[in-house]
Amino acid sequence: MPRSTSRLLPLALAASHLLLAGAGAGCGPSGTLRPSRGHSCEDCCKAGQAYPTYTCSPPVSSSTRAVMTLNDFDAGGDGGDPSECDGAFHHNSERVVALSTGWYSGGSRCGKSIRIRANGRSVLAKVVDECDTVNGCDREHAFQPPCRNNVVDASQAVWDALGITGEEVGEYNVTWADA
């Protein structure tokens, strides 16, 4: 193999890996949600803005890469309606999560634990809700856009157990697996 080609091959492979990882390994947007009305909160949907929707999530493995976000599962919190799995609100002192639609898998993970790893620690958390990747921008979803397809939406207790505090709270790269 010529020298210049042998140097480019590893770069091409790395680039293709990044493209696949960024696209959710073949799980691209399935549509767009464009609300006609906005709402007044900081994280709420904006009128006329396009939000991608997804009907799938990247494949689950023993170390599934995800973005952990902060959710308030309490009544009146930014989680919106009660949790899908049990129709209840949950205290933020509970280690609970909502998974993106594809990972939620029609509720098949409801009540089951997942192991989340980040910051050199790991924690078990119970799946209680779906982070809807298809619908959003309405009262049921606290006027927030649809979730991305790679989200583990976690209670404050999960963040605390992982030792992630201060300005790092909000979005954090993690891995997770079924426990």
C-alpha positions in Angstrom: 0.0 0.0 0.0 1.4 3.4 -0.9 2.7 5.5 2.1 0.1 8.3 1.7 -2.8 5.9 1.5 -1.6 4.0 4.6 -1.7 7.3 6.5 -5.1 8.3 5.3 -6.8 5.0 6.0 -6.8 5.4 9.8 -8.1 9.0 9.4 -10.9 7.8 7.1 -11.9 5.0 9.5 -11.9 7.4 12.5 -14.0 9.9 10.5 -16.6 7.3 9.5 -16.8 6.1 13.2 -17.5 9.6 14.3 -20.1 10.1 11.7 -21.9 6.9 12.7 -21.7 7.7 16.4 -22.9 11.3 15.8 -25.8 10.0 13.7 -26.9 7.5 16.4 -25.5 4.6 14.4 -28.1 4.8 11.7 -30.8 6.3 13.8 -31.4 9.6 12.1 -34.3 12.0 12.5 -37.7 10.7 11.5 -39.4 14.0 11.2 -39.6 17.6 12.4 -41.9 19.3 14.9 -42.5 23.0 14.2 -44.8 24.6 16.9 -47.0 27.5 15.8 -46.9 28.9 19.3 -44.1 29.3 21.8 -44.1 29.5 25.5 -42.3 31.8 28.0 -39.9 29.6 29.9 -36.2 29.5 29.2 -36.1 25.9 27.8 -39.5 26.0 26.1 -40.2 25.6 22.4 -40.0 28.7 20.2 -42.7 29.4 17.7 -41.7 28.5 14.2 -38.4 26.8 15.2 -37.9 23.3 13.8 -37.2 20.5 16.3 -36.0 17.0 15.0 -38.0 14.0 16.1 -36.8 10.4 16.4 -38.5 7.0 16.5 -35.3 5.2 17.4 -32.3 5.4 19.6 -28.7 4.0 19.2 -28.3 0.3 19.9 -28.0 -0.6 23.6 -24.7 -2.3 24.6 -22.8 -3.0 27.8 -21.6 0.6 27.6 -24.1 2.7 25.7 -23.0 6.2 25.2 -25.6 8.9 26.2 -26.1 12.4 27.3 -27.5 12.7 30.8 -29.8 15.6 31.4 -31.4 16.9 34.6 -35.1 16.3 35.2 -37.4 17.3 38.0 -39.8 14.4 38.4 -41.8 16.1 41.2 -45.3 17.4 40.7 -45.0 20.9 39.2 -41.4 20.1 38.0 -40.1 20.4 34.4 -40.8 16.7 33.8 -44.4 17.6 32.8 -47.1 15.0 33.5 -46.7 12.0 35.9 -44.3 9.3 34.9 -45.4 7.0 32.1 -44.5 3.8 33.9 -46.6 4.2 37.0 -48.7 7.3 36.6 -46.9 8.9 39.6 -44.6 11.8 40.3 -41.3 11.0 42.0 -39.2 12.8 44.5 -35.9 14.1 43.3 -34.3 12.2 46.2 -35.1 9.0 44.3 -32.7 7.6 41.8 -35.0 7.6 38.8 -34.6 8.2 35.0 -36.5 8.7 31.8 -35.0 7.2 28.7 -35.3 8.4 25.1 -38.2 6.8 23.2 -36.2 4.1 21.4 -34.4 3.0 24.7 -37.7 3.3 26.6 -38.9 0.6 24.1 -42.6 0.9 24.6 -42.3 0.6 28.4 -40.3 -2.6 28.4 -37.7 -1.1 30.7 -40.4 0.3 33.2 -39.5 -0.4 36.8 -36.2 -2.0 35.8 -32.8 -0.6 36.8 -30.0 0.6 34.6 -26.4 1.2 35.6 -25.1 4.7 34.7 -21.4 5.3 34.7 -19.7 8.7 34.8 -17.1 10.7 36.6 -15.3 7.4 37.8 -18.5 6.3 39.6 -21.5 4.2 38.8 -25.1 4.2 40.1 -28.3 2.1 39.7 -31.4 4.1 38.7 -35.0 2.9 38.1 -36.6 3.7 34.7 -39.9 5.4 35.4 -40.6 7.5 32.3 -40.0 8.1 28.6 -38.1 11.1 27.4 -40.3 11.6 24.3 -38.4 12.0 21.1 -41.5 12.3 18.9 -43.8 14.7 20.7 -43.2 17.9 22.6 -43.9 21.6 22.8 -47.2 21.1 24.6 -48.5 21.1 28.2 -47.9 17.3 28.7 -44.2 17.8 27.9 -43.9 21.0 29.9 -43.7 23.0 26.6 -40.2 21.6 26.0 -38.9 20.3 22.6 -38.8 16.6 21.9 -35.8 14.8 23.5 -32.8 13.8 21.4 -32.5 10.1 20.8 -29.6 9.5 23.2 -30.8 11.0 26.5 -30.9 9.6 30.0 -33.0 12.2 31.8 -32.0 11.8 35.5 -33.2 13.0 38.9 -31.0 15.1 41.1 -30.3 12.0 43.2 -28.6 10.3 40.2 -26.4 13.4 39.6 -25.5 13.5 43.3 -24.6 9.8 43.4 -22.3 10.3 40.5 -20.6 13.2 42.2 -21.5 15.7 39.4 -22.3 19.1 40.9 -22.2 22.8 40.2 -21.8 24.0 36.7 -21.3 20.4 35.4 -25.0 19.7 36.1 -27.3 20.1 33.1 -25.8 17.9 30.3 -23.1 15.3 30.9 -21.7 12.5 28.8 -22.3 9.1 30.4 -22.5 5.4 29.6 -25.3 3.1 30.7 -26.4 -0.5 30.5 -29.3 -2.6 31.6 -28.6 -3.8 35.2 
